[in-house]
Amino acid sequence: LQNLPPVQLAVGSRDRVLEQSLAFAYRLKAAGNALDLQVLPAVPHGFNVMSAATPLFAAAAARVDRLLARRLWEG
């Protein structure tokens, strides 16, 4: 896991793979990679494809989109 490009990891606090995602984030960070981890409160797995279903999912997806766009368009 060393020498990877910066990683943007977003996971919901109600995601069924939350613990695995946090373990992966820990391993990425321990290997010296740049990591932006977001744990989104009250959000389940797959929120990004369900974003039109509720304002909560839409807001979470929009936050991830903004951070990703900022990362992609930085100098």
HELIX and SHEET records of a PDB file:
HELIX    1   1 LEU A   18  ALA A   30  1                                  13    
HELIX    2   2 PHE A   47  VAL A   49  5                                   3    
HELIX    3   3 PRO A   55  TRP A   73  1                                  19    
SHEET    1   A 2 VAL A   7  ARG A  14  0                                        
SHEET    2   A 2 LEU A  35  PRO A  44  1                                        
END                                                                             
